Amino acid sequence: MSIEAQGANTNNSSLAARLDNYFQISAQGSSIRTELIGGLTTFMAMAYITVVNPSILSQAGMDFGAVFVATCLAAAVGTVIMGAVANYPIAQAPGMGQNAYFTFGIVLGMGNSWQSALGAVFVSGIIFIVLSVLPVREWLINAIPRSLKLGISAGIGFFLAIIALASGGVVVDDPATLVSLGDLTQPPAILFFLGFVLIAALSHRNVIGAVVIGMLAVTVIGWLTGVAEFNGVVSTPPAIGPVFMQLDLDGIFEWSMITVVLTLLLVDVFDTAGTLVGVATRAKMLDENGHLPRLRKALLADSGATALGALFGTSSTTSYIESAAGVGSGARTGLAAIFTAVLFILCLFVAPLAQSIPAYASGAALLFVACLMARALEELEWADITESAPALVTALAMPLTYSIANGIGIGFICYAVTRIASGQWRQCPAAVYVVAVIFALKFAFLGA
């Protein structure tokens, strides 16, 4: 072997050792290869946001191309912070639900400019940072009873399931019954189920990267048969100027905008809590007390990403439940998140390729992960109805209200009231009562 080759091998080994030491990859029972596969899986499961987010925000009058760039940058920066600082395999991006509230609630519904809406997002991000530095958010999340944590984890699974089934055309809206069965003879529905079955079968055979393989297989089939459109590979990134640093803070202290900031605060706090708890439970990252290690760092990463995202020019950035897809592929450390962030940066230059992944393909992966996360319910103490009933209501409310935050709020209220009515009010943590009251007031005066 030549001296140059020996030096290259030494450098590669040294880099691998440094990565392993920093991210504690071996200690988590993972490997660099597994982490990279997990990061790729997470990216593929949430790459749709690079198209969906600008599609929604453009209806508020924002430039589509500029928001596309802002979305990729916000996702990349937030995810790097989460991976490098908190060492969690959790990706961040502008949140679904938050972007809809931004456009249809704050701008079109209340008549505010999108610049003012960005200002509200920025202020809410600063408040998130302050609450994250203080022990308030950490105290709230760690005080969640184990039964509610299990319910949240399963509920996120159910939420993923309804998103997945809708993306595959398996369930559709119906004015009489709310939801109904779609046309299962259509190619997207067939390929959706094919992808799901393939992922499940490969996972049963312990094939590493089963989720990615299944998604790619049905994607290629879609391209070849004309079901999905192959849009090419490379393009020049659009200019971010039309939305970068365009936030308006002048009217932020008006009463209407104060309620907007409060709503953004509540949604982000509990969406993040639900995602962190759900993904960490799935990855078995909770400590012996059922708490999340390095929680404050994770919360700072999430809140900082929201403020930075507003500066870039997008709605609230939050931790993504699709990260569970990467965890399902074996990701356990922040290296997976770093790789996901790199792919978001590359997405700026290969936007056509990212947009070529059809919804039915990512939906198949989400449905598989949903099945895994729903298993959390088996750990409930079903014999204790004061624990199991609120947890199950939490799980059911998330998909049925189409909101993680609403599901958490209903669950907290049910848990607190059940404890009081059963004469066990002393066994209910004070934080649960605080959160229950906050959500009760929100539902009463601000709505869902």
Secondary structure by P-SEA (a helix, b strand, c coil): ccaaaaaaaaaaaaaaaaaaaaaccccccccaaaaaaaaaaaaaaccccccaaaaaaaaacccaaaaaaaaaaaaaaaaaaaaacccccccccccaaaaaaacccccccccccaaaaaaaaaaaaaaaaaaaaccaaaaaaaaccaaaaaaaaaaaaaaaaaaaaaaaccbbbbccccccccccccaaaaaaaaaaaaaaaaaaacccaaaaaaaaaaaaaaaaacccccccccccccccccccccccccccccaaaaaaaaaaaaaaaaaaaaaaaaaaaaaccccccccccaaaaaaaaaaaaaaaaaaacccbbbbbccaaaaaaaccccaaaaaaaaaaaaaccccccccccccaaaaaaaaaaaaaaaacccccccccccccaaaaaaaaaaaaaaccaaaaaaaaaaaaaaaaaaacccccccaaaaaaaaaaaaaaacccc
